[in-house]
Amino acid sequence: MTVETVGVGHSVNSGLGHASGLHRIRAAHAWLDVAVVVAVLVSTNLIAHFTTPWASIATVPISAVILVALTRRRGLGWAELGLSPRHWRKGSLYALASVGLVLAVVGIGIALPLTRQFFMADRYATISGALIASMIVIPLQTVIPEELAFRGVLQGTLSRVSGARGVFAAGSLMFGLWHIASSLGLTTSNRGLTGILGGGFVGQVLGIAGAVAATAAAGFVFTWLRRRSGSLLAPIALHWSLNGIGALAAALVWHASLG
């Protein structure tokens, strides 16, 4: 009887040890996935901003597609990526609400003289240029690829190794740091920011720090929308609204100032 009991105990302990070993292996693989995603994002950002003009156009969309394909092969499901059809309806409702809110805020912003100057960005000085940017360039080159990469792939992989707080903190920080390179000339191209921060080195540093903080905060909201709706549709809609509607508003303000 004693021998049998010892045998059963040994079997249970072996089973627990085997399960624990498998858990550690899966955790290591999950962390490896996160590390690979972060490495690809960093490389993508550097290539897109510090190589050729063609690379700046194509690198981010191509990397986003590669990341989705790679993590799908690693076992990430469509729901983990925010791409499951089951969440399209809820995602659409949050998307419509997000667009409506941004329209209201931007409308108030360009109506008030105090905030109108912040919409005067040189690159959106024409209506036609702003339309092309908001309807083609921004969605295809920026919004959709970034949401696939950050709220899809990065959030999906982070969710396998961390709780909600870790996902929100790491995802938001990464999204803020992602915008350092694109913010290098921010204070020289925006009249409102130049007037407040100045156009010198200190102004440039303050502009970059402000852009990182603002985009990290935006990333937090995008992450919340993705988590709340279960779909990428909501953060894509809000992200496009902030960039696309902002571009159209900038063109309208420039046009009105010239008239």
Phi and psi in degrees as GROMACS dihedral restraints (atoms count N, CA, C in turn):
[ dihedral_restraints ]
;  ai    aj    ak    al  type     phi  dphi    fc
    3     4     5     6     1   -65.9    20    10
    4     5     6     7     1   -40.6    20    10
    6     7     8     9     1   -62.2    20    10
    7     8     9    10     1   -42.5    20    10
    9    10    11    12     1   -63.6    20    10
   10    11    12    13     1   -40.5    20    10
   12    13    14    15     1   -63.9    20    10
   13    14    15    16     1   -44.1    20    10
   15    16    17    18     1   -61.1    20    10
   16    17    18    19     1   -40.3    20    10
   18    19    20    21     1   -63.2    20    10
   19    20    21    22     1   -43.3    20    10
   21    22    23    24     1   -64.0    20    10
   22    23    24    25     1   -43.4    20    10
   24    25    26    27     1   -60.8    20    10
   25    26    27    28     1   -42.4    20    10
   27    28    29    30     1   -62.3    20    10
   28    29    30    31     1   -39.6    20    10
   30    31    32    33     1   -64.4    20    10
   31    32    33    34     1   -43.0    20    10
   33    34    35    36     1   -64.0    20    10
   34    35    36    37     1   -45.4    20    10
   36    37    38    39     1   -62.2    20    10
   37    38    39    40     1   -38.6    20    10
   39    40    41    42     1   -64.4    20    10
   40    41    42    43     1   -40.2    20    10
   42    43    44    45     1   -65.0    20    10
   43    44    45    46     1   -42.5    20    10
   45    46    47    48     1   -64.6    20    10
   46    47    48    49     1   -40.8    20    10
   48    49    50    51     1   -64.1    20    10
   49    50    51    52     1   -40.6    20    10
   51    52    53    54     1   -63.9    20    10
   52    53    54    55     1   -43.8    20    10
   54    55    56    57     1   -63.4    20    10
   55    56    57    58     1   -40.3    20    10
   57    58    59    60     1   -64.7    20    10
   58    59    60    61     1   -39.2    20    10
   60    61    62    63     1   -63.9    20    10
   61    62    63    64     1   -42.3    20    10
   63    64    65    66     1   -63.3    20    10
   64    65    66    67     1   -39.3    20    10
   66    67    68    69     1   -62.4    20    10
   67    68    69    70     1   -42.4    20    10
   69    70    71    72     1   -65.6    20    10
   70    71    72    73     1   -38.3    20    10
   72    73    74    75     1   -64.7    20    10
   73    74    75    76     1   -44.8    20    10
   75    76    77    78     1   -64.0    20    10
   76    77    78    79     1   -40.1    20    10
   78    79    80    81     1   -62.9    20    10
   79    80    81    82     1   -40.9    20    10
   81    82    83    84     1   -64.4    20    10
   82    83    84    85     1   -41.5    20    10
   84    85    86    87     1   -63.9    20    10
   85    86    87    88     1   -39.0    20    10
   87    88    89    90     1   -65.5    20    10
   88    89    90    91     1   -42.3    20    10
   90    91    92    93     1   -66.7    20    10
   91    92    93    94     1   -35.1    20    10
   93    94    95    96     1   -63.1    20    10
   94    95    96    97     1   -40.9    20    10
   96    97    98    99     1   -59.4    20    10
   97    98    99   100     1   -44.7    20    10
   99   100   101   102     1   -61.1    20    10
  100   101   102   103     1   -44.9    20    10
  102   103   104   105     1   -61.8    20    10
  103   104   105   106     1   -41.1    20    10
  105   106   107   108     1   -65.3    20    10
  106   107   108   109     1   -43.7    20    10
  108   109   110   111     1   -61.1    20    10
  109   110   111   112     1   -45.6    20    10
  111   112   113   114     1   -63.0    20    10
  112   113   114   115     1   -42.4    20    10
  114   115   116   117     1   -62.3    20    10
  115   116   117   118     1   -41.9    20    10
  117   118   119   120     1   -65.5    20    10
  118   119   120   121     1   -40.4    20    10
  120   121   122   123     1   -64.4    20    10
  121   122   123   124     1   -43.8    20    10
  123   124   125   126     1   -63.2    20    10
  124   125   126   127     1   -46.5    20    10
  126   127   128   129     1   -61.6    20    10
  127   128   129   130     1   -42.3    20    10
  129   130   131   132     1   -60.2    20    10
  130   131   132   133     1   -45.0    20    10
  132   133   134   135     1   -62.4    20    10
  133   134   135   136     1   -43.9    20    10
  135   136   137   138     1   -66.2    20    10
  136   137   138   139     1   -43.3    20    10
  138   139   140   141     1   -65.4    20    10
  139   140   141   142     1   -42.2    20    10
  141   142   143   144     1   -66.0    20    10
  142   143   144   145     1   -32.1    20    10
  144   145   146   147     1  -105.5    20    10
  145   146   147   148     1   -15.6    20    10
  147   148   149   150     1  -128.1    20    10
  148   149   150   151     1    20.7    20    10
  150   151   152   153     1  -121.5    20    10
  151   152   153   154     1  -116.8    20    10
  153   154   155   156     1  -102.7    20    10
  154   155   156   157     1   159.5    20    10
  156   157   158   159     1   -57.7    20    10
  157   158   159   160     1   -37.0    20    10
  159   160   161   162     1   -65.8    20    10
  160   161   162   163     1   -35.9    20    10
  162   163   164   165     1   -65.1    20    10
  163   164   165   166     1   -36.3    20    10
  165   166   167   168     1   -66.1    20    10
  166   167   168   169     1   -24.9    20    10
  168   169   170   171     1   -83.2    20    10
  169   170   171   172     1   -44.3    20    10
  171   172   173   174     1   -99.8    20    10
  172   173   174   175     1   -21.4    20    10
  174   175   176   177     1   -63.2    20    10
  175   176   177   178     1   -48.1    20    10
  177   178   179   180     1   -65.3    20    10
  178   179   180   181     1   -48.1    20    10
  180   181   182   183     1   -59.8    20    10
  181   182   183   184     1   -41.9    20    10
  183   184   185   186     1   -65.0    20    10
  184   185   186   187     1   -43.4    20    10
  186   187   188   189     1   -62.7    20    10
  187   188   189   190     1   -38.7    20    10
  189   190   191   192     1   -62.5    20    10
  190   191   192   193     1   -43.7    20    10
  192   193   194   195     1   -64.3    20    10
  193   194   195   196     1   -42.3    20    10
  195   196   197   198     1   -62.6    20    10
  196   197   198   199     1   -42.7    20    10
  198   199   200   201     1   -63.5    20    10
  199   200   201   202     1   -41.6    20    10
  201   202   203   204     1   -62.6    20    10
  202   203   204   205     1   -47.1    20    10
  204   205   206   207     1   -62.9    20    10
  205   206   207   208     1   -41.1    20    10
  207   208   209   210     1   -64.8    20    10
  208   209   210   211     1   -46.7    20    10
  210   211   212   213     1   -73.4    20    10
  211   212   213   214     1   -26.7    20    10
  213   214   215   216     1   -64.1    20    10
  214   215   216   217     1   -41.4    20    10
  216   217   218   219     1   -67.0    20    10
  217   218   219   220     1   -25.5    20    10
  219   220   221   222     1   -85.1    20    10
  220   221   222   223     1     1.9    20    10
  222   223   224   225     1   102.5    20    10
  223   224   225   226     1     4.8    20    10
  225   226   227   228     1   -72.6    20    10
  226   227   228   229     1   128.1    20    10
  228   229   230   231     1   -81.7    20    10
  229   230   231   232     1   165.7    20    10
  231   232   233   234     1   -61.1    20    10
  232   233   234   235     1   -37.6    20    10
  234   235   236   237     1   -65.7    20    10
  235   236   237   238     1   -37.8    20    10
  237   238   239   240     1   -65.8    20    10
  238   239   240   241     1   -26.0    20    10
  240   241   242   243     1   -90.6    20    10
  241   242   243   244     1    -3.3    20    10
  243   244   245   246     1    77.4    20    10
  244   245   246   247     1    20.7    20    10
  246   247   248   249     1  -117.0    20    10
  247   248   249   250     1    14.5    20    10
  249   250   251   252     1   -77.8    20    10
  250   251   252   253     1   132.9    20    10
  252   253   254   255     1   -59.9    20    10
  253   254   255   256     1   -21.8    20    10
  255   256   257   258     1   -61.3    20    10
  256   257   258   259     1   -23.2    20    10
  258   259   260   261     1  -107.7    20    10
  259   260   261   262     1     8.7    20    10
  261   262   263   264     1   -63.7    20    10
  262   263   264   265     1   -40.8    20    10
  264   265   266   267     1   -64.3    20    10
  265   266   267   268     1   -50.1    20    10
  267   268   269   270     1   -63.8    20    10
  268   269   270   271     1   -40.3    20    10
  270   271   272   273     1   -62.0    20    10
  271   272   273   274     1   -38.5    20    10
  273   274   275   276     1   -65.3    20    10
  274   275   276   277     1   -39.0    20    10
  276   277   278   279     1   -64.2    20    10
  277   278   279   280     1   -45.2    20    10
  279   280   281   282     1   -65.8    20    10
  280   281   282   283     1   -34.2    20    10
  282   283   284   285     1   -64.3    20    10
  283   284   285   286     1   -47.0    20    10
  285   286   287   288     1   -62.2    20    10
  286   287   288   289     1   -41.8    20    10
  288   289   290   291     1   -63.4    20    10
  289   290   291   292     1   -39.0    20    10
  291   292   293   294     1   -65.1    20    10
  292   293   294   295     1   -45.6    20    10
  294   295   296   297     1   -62.7    20    10
  295   296   297   298     1   -43.3    20    10
  297   298   299   300     1   -61.7    20    10
  298   299   300   301     1   -41.6    20    10
  300   301   302   303     1   -64.5    20    10
  301   302   303   304     1   -44.5    20    10
  303   304   305   306     1   -65.6    20    10
  304   305   306   307     1   -40.7    20    10
  306   307   308   309     1   -57.2    20    10
  307   308   309   310     1   -43.8    20    10
  309   310   311   312     1   -64.4    20    10
  310   311   312   313     1   -46.1    20    10
  312   313   314   315     1   -65.4    20    10
  313   314   315   316     1   -44.2    20    10
  315   316   317   318     1   -64.8    20    10
  316   317   318   319     1   -40.3    20    10
  318   319   320   321     1   -58.8    20    10
  319   320   321   322     1   -43.6    20    10
  321   322   323   324     1   -66.8    20    10
  322   323   324   325     1   -39.2    20    10
  324   325   326   327     1   -62.4    20    10
  325   326   327   328     1   -42.5    20    10
  327   328   329   330     1   -81.5    20    10
  328   329   330   331     1   -15.0    20    10
  330   331   332   333     1   -81.0    20    10
  331   332   333   334     1   -28.1    20    10
  333   334   335   336     1   -90.6    20    10
  334   335   336   337     1   126.7    20    10
  336   337   338   339     1   -58.2    20    10
  337   338   339   340     1   -33.2    20    10
  339   340   341   342     1   -64.1    20    10
  340   341   342   343     1   -36.6    20    10
  342   343   344   345     1  -103.0    20    10
  343   344   345   346     1   -12.0    20    10
  345   346   347   348     1   -60.8    20    10
  346   347   348   349     1   -34.9    20    10
  348   349   350   351     1   -62.7    20    10
  349   350   351   352     1   -25.9    20    10
  351   352   353   354     1   -73.3    20    10
  352   353   354   355     1    -9.4    20    10
  354   355   356   357     1   -93.1    20    10
  355   356   357   358     1    -1.3    20    10
  357   358   359   360     1   -87.8    20    10
  358   359   360   361     1    75.3    20    10
  360   361   362   363     1   -96.9    20    10
  361   362   363   364     1   130.3    20    10
  363   364   365   366     1   -56.8    20    10
  364   365   366   367     1   -36.5    20    10
  366   367   368   369     1   -71.2    20    10
  367   368   369   370     1   -12.4    20    10
  369   370   371   372     1  -115.9    20    10
  370   371   372   373     1    44.0    20    10
  372   373   374   375     1   -80.2    20    10
  373   374   375   376     1   -10.5    20    10
  375   376   377   378     1  -123.3    20    10
  376   377   378   379     1   148.6    20    10
  378   379   380   381     1   -64.6    20    10
  379   380   381   382     1   -44.3    20    10
  381   382   383   384     1   -63.3    20    10
  382   383   384   385     1   -42.2    20    10
  384   385   386   387     1   -63.9    20    10
  385   386   387   388     1   -39.4    20    10
  387   388   389   390     1   -67.4    20    10
  388   389   390   391     1   -37.5    20    10
  390   391   392   393     1   -64.1    20    10
  391   392   393   394     1   -46.1    20    10
  393   394   395   396     1   -62.3    20    10
  394   395   396   397     1   -42.6    20    10
  396   397   398   399     1   -63.9    20    10
  397   398   399   400     1   -47.3    20    10
  399   400   401   402     1   -73.8    20    10
  400   401   402   403     1   -31.4    20    10
  402   403   404   405     1   -97.3    20    10
  403   404   405   406     1   -20.6    20    10
  405   406   407   408     1  -123.5    20    10
  406   407   408   409     1   -60.4    20    10
  408   409   410   411     1   -65.3    20    10
  409   410   411   412     1   -52.5    20    10
  411   412   413   414     1   -61.8    20    10
  412   413   414   415     1   -48.3    20    10
  414   415   416   417     1   -65.9    20    10
  415   416   417   418     1   -44.4    20    10
  417   418   419   420     1   -83.1    20    10
  418   419   420   421     1   -31.7    20    10
  420   421   422   423     1   -96.7    20    10
  421   422   423   424     1   -24.9    20    10
  423   424   425   426     1  -120.1    20    10
  424   425   426   427     1   -64.9    20    10
  426   427   428   429     1   -63.9    20    10
  427   428   429   430     1   -58.1    20    10
  429   430   431   432     1   -64.1    20    10
  430   431   432   433     1   -47.2    20    10
  432   433   434   435     1   -60.9    20    10
  433   434   435   436     1   -42.3    20    10
  435   436   437   438     1   -66.2    20    10
  436   437   438   439     1   -39.1    20    10
  438   439   440   441     1   -69.2    20    10
  439   440   441   442     1   -37.7    20    10
  441   442   443   444     1   -60.8    20    10
  442   443   444   445     1   -42.4    20    10
  444   445   446   447     1   -73.5    20    10
  445   446   447   448     1   -44.9    20    10
  447   448   449   450     1   -91.6    20    10
  448   449   450   451     1   -57.8    20    10
  450   451   452   453     1   -81.1    20    10
  451   452   453   454     1   -14.4    20    10
  453   454   455   456     1   -94.1    20    10
  454   455   456   457     1   -76.3    20    10
  456   457   458   459     1   -70.2    20    10
  457   458   459   460     1   -53.4    20    10
  459   460   461   462     1   -63.1    20    10
  460   461   462   463     1   -45.7    20    10
  462   463   464   465     1   -64.8    20    10
  463   464   465   466     1   -38.1    20    10
  465   466   467   468     1   -64.8    20    10
  466   467   468   469     1   -42.6    20    10
  468   469   470   471     1   -72.7    20    10
  469   470   471   472     1   -38.5    20    10
  471   472   473   474     1   -63.5    20    10
  472   473   474   475     1   -35.3    20    10
  474   475   476   477     1   -64.2    20    10
  475   476   477   478     1   -20.4    20    10
  477   478   479   480     1   -83.1    20    10
  478   479   480   481     1   -14.3    20    10
  480   481   482   483     1  -121.1    20    10
  481   482   483   484     1    -7.5    20    10
  483   484   485   486     1  -146.3    20    10
  484   485   486   487     1   161.0    20    10
  486   487   488   489     1   -80.9    20    10
  487   488   489   490     1  -172.9    20    10
  489   490   491   492     1   -60.2    20    10
  490   491   492   493     1   -42.0    20    10
  492   493   494   495     1   -61.8    20    10
  493   494   495   496     1   -43.2    20    10
  495   496   497   498     1   -64.9    20    10
  496   497   498   499     1   -40.4    20    10
  498   499   500   501     1   -62.9    20    10
  499   500   501   502     1   -46.9    20    10
  501   502   503   504     1   -64.2    20    10
  502   503   504   505     1   -46.7    20    10
  504   505   506   507     1   -66.3    20    10
  505   506   507   508     1   -51.5    20    10
  507   508   509   510     1   -67.4    20    10
  508   509   510   511     1   -43.9    20    10
  510   511   512   513     1   -63.7    20    10
  511   512   513   514     1   -42.5    20    10
  513   514   515   516     1   -67.2    20    10
  514   515   516   517     1   -43.5    20    10
  516   517   518   519     1   -62.3    20    10
  517   518   519   520     1   -45.2    20    10
  519   520   521   522     1   -60.9    20    10
  520   521   522   523     1   -40.4    20    10
  522   523   524   525     1   -67.9    20    10
  523   524   525   526     1   -36.8    20    10
  525   526   527   528     1   -65.3    20    10
  526   527   528   529     1   -47.0    20    10
  528   529   530   531     1   -64.3    20    10
  529   530   531   532     1   -30.7    20    10
  531   532   533   534     1   -55.9    20    10
  532   533   534   535     1   -28.1    20    10
  534   535   536   537     1   -95.3    20    10
  535   536   537   538     1     8.6    20    10
  537   538   539   540     1   -61.8    20    10
  538   539   540   541     1   -52.0    20    10
  540   541   542   543     1   -62.0    20    10
  541   542   543   544     1   -39.8    20    10
  543   544   545   546     1   -75.0    20    10
  544   545   546   547     1    -8.1    20    10
  546   547   548   549     1  -102.6    20    10
  547   548   549   550     1     5.1    20    10
  549   550   551   552     1   -61.2    20    10
  550   551   552   553     1   -34.9    20    10
  552   553   554   555     1  -107.8    20    10
  553   554   555   556     1    23.1    20    10
  555   556   557   558     1   -61.5    20    10
  556   557   558   559     1   -46.1    20    10
  558   559   560   561     1   -75.7    20    10
  559   560   561   562     1   -15.0    20    10
  561   562   563   564     1   -90.3    20    10
  562   563   564   565     1   -15.7    20    10
  564   565   566   567     1  -107.6    20    10
  565   566   567   568     1    -4.8    20    10
  567   568   569   570     1  -121.4    20    10
  568   569   570   571     1   114.1    20    10
  570   571   572   573     1   -62.7    20    10
  571   572   573   574     1   -39.8    20    10
  573   574   575   576     1   -63.5    20    10
  574   575   576   577     1   -45.9    20    10
  576   577   578   579     1   -68.4    20    10
  577   578   579   580     1   -36.9    20    10
  579   580   581   582     1   -62.4    20    10
  580   581   582   583     1   -39.6    20    10
  582   583   584   585     1   -65.2    20    10
  583   584   585   586     1   -31.6    20    10
  585   586   587   588     1   -89.5    20    10
  586   587   588   589     1   -47.1    20    10
  588   589   590   591     1   -94.9    20    10
  589   590   591   592     1   -20.0    20    10
  591   592   593   594     1    88.3    20    10
  592   593   594   595     1   164.9    20    10
  594   595   596   597     1  -104.0    20    10
  595   596   597   598     1     2.4    20    10
  597   598   599   600     1   -82.7    20    10
  598   599   600   601     1  -165.6    20    10
  600   601   602   603     1   -62.9    20    10
  601   602   603   604     1   -44.9    20    10
  603   604   605   606     1   -62.6    20    10
  604   605   606   607     1   -41.8    20    10
  606   607   608   609     1   -62.2    20    10
  607   608   609   610     1   -38.5    20    10
  609   610   611   612     1   -64.9    20    10
  610   611   612   613     1   -43.3    20    10
  612   613   614   615     1   -63.5    20    10
  613   614   615   616     1   -44.2    20    10
  615   616   617   618     1   -63.9    20    10
  616   617   618   619     1   -38.1    20    10
  618   619   620   621     1   -64.7    20    10
  619   620   621   622     1   -42.1    20    10
  621   622   623   624     1   -64.7    20    10
  622   623   624   625     1   -45.1    20    10
  624   625   626   627     1   -61.4    20    10
  625   626   627   628     1   -41.3    20    10
  627   628   629   630     1   -65.2    20    10
  628   629   630   631     1   -39.8    20    10
  630   631   632   633     1   -65.7    20    10
  631   632   633   634     1   -41.6    20    10
  633   634   635   636     1   -62.7    20    10
  634   635   636   637     1   -45.2    20    10
  636   637   638   639     1   -63.4    20    10
  637   638   639   640     1   -43.0    20    10
  639   640   641   642     1   -66.8    20    10
  640   641   642   643     1   -43.0    20    10
  642   643   644   645     1   -73.8    20    10
  643   644   645   646     1   -29.7    20    10
  645   646   647   648     1   -65.5    20    10
  646   647   648   649     1   -41.0    20    10
  648   649   650   651     1   -64.7    20    10
  649   650   651   652     1   -41.2    20    10
  651   652   653   654     1   -63.1    20    10
  652   653   654   655     1   -40.5    20    10
  654   655   656   657     1   -60.4    20    10
  655   656   657   658     1   -36.6    20    10
  657   658   659   660     1   -61.8    20    10
  658   659   660   661     1   -43.9    20    10
  660   661   662   663     1   -67.5    20    10
  661   662   663   664     1   -42.3    20    10
  663   664   665   666     1   -59.6    20    10
  664   665   666   667     1   -42.2    20    10
  666   667   668   669     1   -63.3    20    10
  667   668   669   670     1   -41.4    20    10
  669   670   671   672     1   -62.5    20    10
  670   671   672   673     1   -43.8    20    10
  672   673   674   675     1   -62.2    20    10
  673   674   675   676     1   -43.4    20    10
  675   676   677   678     1   -61.9    20    10
  676   677   678   679     1   -43.3    20    10
  678   679   680   681     1   -70.3    20    10
  679   680   681   682     1   -40.4    20    10
  681   682   683   684     1   -70.3    20    10
  682   683   684   685     1   -42.2    20    10
  684   685   686   687     1   -91.9    20    10
  685   686   687   688     1   -21.7    20    10
  687   688   689   690     1    77.8    20    10
  688   689   690   691     1     5.1    20    10
  690   691   692   693     1  -134.2    20    10
  691   692   693   694     1   150.0    20    10
  693   694   695   696     1   -75.2    20    10
  694   695   696   697     1   -13.2    20    10
  696   697   698   699     1   -58.0    20    10
  697   698   699   700     1   -40.9    20    10
  699   700   701   702     1   -67.0    20    10
  700   701   702   703     1   -53.3    20    10
  702   703   704   705     1   -64.7    20    10
  703   704   705   706     1   -31.7    20    10
  705   706   707   708     1   -62.2    20    10
  706   707   708   709     1   -44.4    20    10
  708   709   710   711     1   -63.9    20    10
  709   710   711   712     1   -45.2    20    10
  711   712   713   714     1   -66.9    20    10
  712   713   714   715     1   -42.9    20    10
  714   715   716   717     1   -60.1    20    10
  715   716   717   718     1   -46.7    20    10
  717   718   719   720     1   -64.0    20    10
  718   719   720   721     1   -40.0    20    10
  720   721   722   723     1   -59.0    20    10
  721   722   723   724     1   -46.3    20    10
  723   724   725   726     1   -64.0    20    10
  724   725   726   727     1   -39.0    20    10
  726   727   728   729     1   -86.6    20    10
  727   728   729   730     1   -50.8    20    10
  729   730   731   732     1   -70.6    20    10
  730   731   732   733     1   -49.4    20    10
  732   733   734   735     1   -66.8    20    10
  733   734   735   736     1   -34.6    20    10
  735   736   737   738     1   -61.4    20    10
  736   737   738   739     1   -39.8    20    10
  738   739   740   741     1   -64.8    20    10
  739   740   741   742     1   -43.7    20    10
  741   742   743   744     1   -64.6    20    10
  742   743   744   745     1   -39.9    20    10
  744   745   746   747     1   -63.9    20    10
  745   746   747   748     1   -40.1    20    10
  747   748   749   750     1   -61.4    20    10
  748   749   750   751     1   -42.9    20    10
  750   751   752   753     1   -64.0    20    10
  751   752   753   754     1   -41.3    20    10
  753   754   755   756     1   -63.2    20    10
  754   755   756   757     1   -41.6    20    10
  756   757   758   759     1   -66.0    20    10
  757   758   759   760     1   -42.8    20    10
  759   760   761   762     1   -61.3    20    10
  760   761   762   763     1   -45.0    20    10
  762   763   764   765     1   -61.0    20    10
  763   764   765   766     1   -42.5    20    10
  765   766   767   768     1   -67.9    20    10
  766   767   768   769     1   -36.5    20    10
  768   769   770   771     1   -70.0    20    10
  769   770   771   772     1   -32.2    20    10
  771   772   773   774     1   -75.8    20    10
  772   773   774   775     1   -29.8    20    10
